[in-house]
Amino acid sequence: MKLKYGLDDRPPFLETLAYGLQWLALTIPALVIIGQVVAGVHFAEIQEQILYLQKLCFITGLLLIAQVLWGHGMPLVIGPSTVLLIGILSSQGSSLDSIYSAIFLGGVVLAVLAYSGLFSLVQGLFTPRVVVVILLLIAFTMSPTIMKLIIGDGTVPLIYNILFTLLAVCILFAAEHRIRGVWKATLVLWAILLGSACYYLLFPITRTAFNMANSSYLAPFWNDLSFKLVVEPGVFVSFLLCFLALSINDLGSIQSLSTFLQADQAERRIRKGMGLTGLGNILSGWMGVIGPVNFSMSPGVIAATLCASRYPLLPAGLGLIIIAFSPWFMNYMGHIPQLIIACILIYLMSIQIAASLNMLKEQEALPSFSSGIVIGFPLILATLIAFMPSEVLSTLPPILRPLIGNGFVMGVIMVMLLEHLLLREKA
């Protein structure tokens, strides 16, 4: 493939801004979707939710610039990690200090493993079957959260929400199947914008006033920083397993784009990129927000635009930092209907399941009946735990609750046991 601009080429200023706007449009949906879900879990007040989104947007922009200049040095989109979202949702009974202390310490572990080169020691644990199960676990254990978003607060009858969800998701898949290029890459952004408009037109009673006169929305987010290191053993171990999955996600994203672009010094790029992801999670934990990870959508965008230059991501990162101080934009992000977030999550999780099944086929990872059990049993176990009533979970010992009550973590533990010990195949 002949590119218009290579990795280290500098496009003209106006073209750099245009490409930067495109990368910005790709980064915003993940911030909106995951950020709003986590902020809604933590806080009831819209003001606190907006402050959370401000901090998340600021860190993402900062890390995007740092990765381009001092990390992997490639055009990779960054956003909040879905794996850590699962960890946060499963630790709601724990304090925010213990949750974000675990993210802080997880970032420390990842940075040390990456910069020291020790990550290669644990990399062998992640066989194709283990990676596929981790991808499937994310989708399966997100189901209770998606269900709650669809049910909503009862303002709109449930049957209308279900019908709207089915129609919206079908339209998304039809559009994804037919459109190409930048339109396909920005499909989620358009779904958020047009979906929100349609939902408020159909159900005006759900519309909340956008109170731009409230000066509290203009408050700098650094006034909300109050980090306190609280180590809760169960929460820490739970997030440590989440970080193992995050590291494989990060490695795969950097490695795939490096191969796609035939970039030089691939090992150095992986080490520095994953190390900076660890540092980004340290900063996120300190500021009390969900940690970041590199996404793997860049090859498709580069193929569509023929621009592989890393420099347009600098104005994209700067744009995110500016947006973090924009009261209008933050206010809008905080008022996107929950049902639209649910529709986008169903669409994204379905794509993730499809990609996982495709990987099973390509890697020929199901050579025997036992290998199917390695995949099936962890998924069943994780789904049962994910839908376990909170009253049952509250009967567990507090130190074990973040582990046994986390479907994703128990699924990861079980697939590791089955793959490497109980059902291990002969070489």
N, C-alpha and C positions, 0 to 999 in steps of 0.2 A: 504494500500500500504506500503510495507516494503522498507524503504529508506536505501541506503548505508551510507549516512552521514546525521545526523540530523541538526537542526538549529544552534546549538552551537558547533558542532563537527568541529575539525580542520583536514582536509585531509592532507596527506603528501605533502611536498613542491612542487614536480613536478606535482602532481595531482591538487593542488591548482592553479598552473600556467596554466594548461591545461583547467580547468574549467573557470578560469578567462579570458582566451582568447576567450572562447565561449561566456561569458557574454559581453565581449568587442565587439564581432562581432554582438551581438544583439542590442547594444546601438548605434553603428555608423550610421545605416541607417536613423534613425529619425533625427539625427544631420545633416546629409547630405541633406535630403529632405526638412525639414522645414527651416533649416539654410540657404540653398541656395535660397529658395523662398524669405525669408525675406531680406537677403542681396541684392538680385537682385532688390527688390522693393526700398530699401533705397539708393543703390549706383550704379553708372554706371561703376566705375573703378574697375578692378579685384583686385587690391591691397587692396582697402577698403573692398571688399567682403571677402577677405581672412582674414583680421584683424578681421572682425566680426565673422567668423567661428572659429578663434583662441580663442576669448573670450568665445564663446558659449561652445566650447569643454572643456576649462579650468574649467568653472563654473560647467558643468555637472559632470566632474571627481571629483571635490572638493565636490559637494553635495552628490554624490554616496558614497564616503568614509564616510562623516559625517552621512548619514542616517544609514549606517551599524553599526557605532560605537556609535552614540549618538541619533539617530532618532528611526525609527520603528524597527531597528535591524533585518531585514529580507532580503532575496535575491530578491529585486525588482529592475527592470530596470527603469532608469530615463531618461527623454528626454524633449525637448522643447514642450510646450503645443500647440496643434492644436487650442484650444479655443482662446488662446492669438494671434495666427496667424490670426484668423478671425478678431479680434479686430484691429490688426495692418493694415491689408489689407483695413479695412473699415475706417481707420483714416489717409489715405495718404495725405489728404489736410491739416493736422495739422503738427506742427513741431515735430522733433524727441525728443526734450526736453520734450514736453508735453506728448508724447506717453510713453516714458520711465519713466517719473515722475509718470504717472498713474500706470505703472507696479510696481514701487517702493512703492507707497502708497497702492496699492492693496495687495502687499506682507505684508505690515505692518498690514492691516486689517485682513488678513488671519492668520497671526501669533498670533495676539491678541485674535481672536476668538478661535483658536485652544488651545493655552496654558491656557486660562482662563476658558475653558469649555463652553463658550457661543455659540459655533457652533451648539449645540443641539437645540437651539431656532429656527434656520433657516432650520435645517435639515428636519423638517416636511413639508416644502413647496414642497419638491422634491418627489412627488408621482411617481409611475411607469410611468404614462402617461407623466408627465413633463420630467422625465429622458429620455424617449424614444424620445420625441420631440427634446430635446437638442442634442442627438446623431444624429438624422436625420438632424437637422439644420446645424450642422458642415459640413455634406456631401453636402447638397444642396447649402449652401452659398459659398462653395469652387469652385463651378462650373465655375464662370467667370474666376477665376485665372487659373484653369486647361485648360480652352479654350484658354487663352492667351499663355500658355506654348506650346500648340499643334500648334497654328498658327505660333509662332516663329517670326523670323525677316525677313522671306521671302527668305532666302538663299536657302532653300529646298522647292519645290512646295508643296502646302498644301495637295494635294491628296496623295503624298507619306507619309507625316507625319500622315495622317489619317489612311492609310493602315498599316503603321508600328505600330501605337498605337493599332489598333484592333487586329493585330496578336500577339503583345507582351502581351497584357492583357489576351487574350485567352490562350496563353502558360502558363502564370502565374497561372491562375485558374486551368488549367489541372494539372500543377505540384503540386499546393496546395492540390488538391483532391487525388493525388496518393502517394506523398512522406510522410515519417513519421520521427519522432524523431528530431535530431538536424538539419538535412537537411531542414525539414519543418520550424523550428524555424529561420533558417538563410536564408530563401528563398529570402527575400527582398535584403539582402546583395549581394547574387549571381546575382539577377536581375540587380542590379546597375552595377556590374562589367562586366557581360557578355553583358548586354544591351548596355552599353556605347561602348564596343569594337565592337559590331555588327553595331551600328549606325555610328561610325566613318569609318568602313570598307565600308559600303554601300554609305555613303555620305562624302567622304574625304574633300570636299570643306568646310565643317563646322568645320574641326579640327583646333584648335588654338594651336600655339606653346607653349610648357611648358617652359617658360623662367626661368630656375633655377639660372641664373647668376644675376638676378635682386636682389640686396642686400636689397631692401625695403621689400621683402618677409621675410627677416630674422629679421625685426624690432620687438622688444618685443611689445606685444599688449597693455601693460600698458601705453605706450606712447600715446595711442589713447583715454585715459580716460579724459573726461571733463564734468562731471555730473553737470547739472544745474536744480534745482527744479522749474518747471513751471507748475502750476495747471490751466488747461483749463477745466471748469466745465463739458462741454459736453463730452469731452474725458474721464475724470475721472469717471463719472457716467457710461459711456459705458463700460469701463474696469472693473468697480466694478461688473456689471452684468456678465461679462466674468469670473471674479474670483469666483462668486457663482457657475457657471458651472464647473470651474476648481476644486473647492473644492469637489464637488460631485464625479468627476473623481478620485481625489486623495483618497477620503474616500473609494470608491468602490474598488480600487486597493489594498489598505492596508487591508481592511476588508476581501476581497475574499481570499487573500493569508494567512491571519491569520487563517481563518476558514479551509482552505485547509490543513495547517500544524498543526492545532489544537494547535496554539501557546498560551502560557500563557499570562496573563495581556494584553488582546486584547485592552481594552480601553486606557491603558497607551501607547501602541504602536501607536494607532490611533492619540492620542493627540500629542505625540512627533513627529510622522512622518509628520502630517499635519502642525505642528508648524514649523518644519525645512523646509518644502516646502515653507512656507511663508517667512522664512529668506532667502531661496534661490532666491525667486523672488525679495526681497529687494536688494540683491547683484546684480542680473541680471539687475534691473532697474538702479542701480548706475553705472554699467559697460556698459549700453546701449545695452543690448541684450534681446531677448525674454526669458520669464521665464520658469522654469522647472515644471514637474509634474511626479508623479509615474505612470508607465504603468502597464497594467494588463496581460501581456503575460507570467509572470513567472511560474504559475502553470503547463502549458503545457511543459515548458522546464524541470522543476523539475521532472515531471512524466516520461519524456523521458530519463533523465540521472540518476535518483534516487539519486541525490545530492541536499539536501536542505540547505547545509551549507552556511552561510552568508559570510564567510571569503574569498572565491574566488572573491567576488566583490571588495575586496580591491586592488588586482593587476589590475583588470579591470579599476577601478577609477584612479589608478596611470598611467595606460596605456593611458587613455584619457588626463591626464595632460601632459604626455610626447608628445603625438601626437599634442597637442596645440602648441608646440614649434617646430614641424617638418615642415620645409618649403616645402618639397616634398609632404607630405600627404595633407597639406592644399591647395597646388597648384592643386593637383589632384581633391580634393573635389570641388574646384572652377570651374573646367572644365568639370564636368559631364553634358552631353547634357540636355537641358531643356525638350526635349521630353521624355527622360527617367524618369525625375522627374514627368512629367505628367502621364506617364503610372503607376508608383508606386502609385501616389495619387489616380488614378481611382481604382486601385486594393484595396487599403486600405479603401477608402470611400465606395466601394461596400460591403466589409466585414462588415463595420460599420453599413450599412443599414440592411444587413442580420441579424446581431446580434440584432439590434433594433426590427426588426419584430419578431424575435424569442422570445425576451423578452416580447413583447406584448402577444404572445401566452402563454408563461409560467405563466405570472402574471395574465392572464385573464383580461387584462386591457381595453377591448372593450365590456362591457356588454350592451351598448345601442347605439342608433344612435347618441345621443349628444356627447358621449365620442369619437366617430369618428371625429366629428367636432372639438373637442379640439385638435386633432392631425392634421387634414387636413388644417384648416384655417391658423394657424401659419406658416406652411410650404409654402403655397401659398404666403402669405404676405412676408415672408423672401426672397423667390425666386424672386418675383417682384422687391423688393428693391435691391437685389444683382445685377440684370441686368439693373437697372435704369441708364440711361446715365449720365455721369459726368456733362454735361451741365445743366441737370435738378437739380442735387444735389447742384450745385453751386448757385442756386437761393434760397436755404433755408437759414434761419438766421444762421450765423456762430456758435452760441452757441448750436443750435439744430442739426446741420449737423452731428456730430459724433454719435448722437442717432438715429435720423430718417433715416439717410443714412446707418445705420448698420443693415443689414438684420437679422443677428444672434441676436442682442440685441432686435430688435423689435419683433422677433419671441418668444424670452424668455418672454418678457413683456406680449405678447398676450396670450401665453399658461398659464401663471400665472393668468391672469384676467379670462380666460375662466374656468380654472380648479377650482379656489378657490373663484370665485365671480359670474360671469355671468351664467355659466352652472354647478354650484356646485350641486353635487348629495347628496341626503339625506343619512345620515349615516345608 
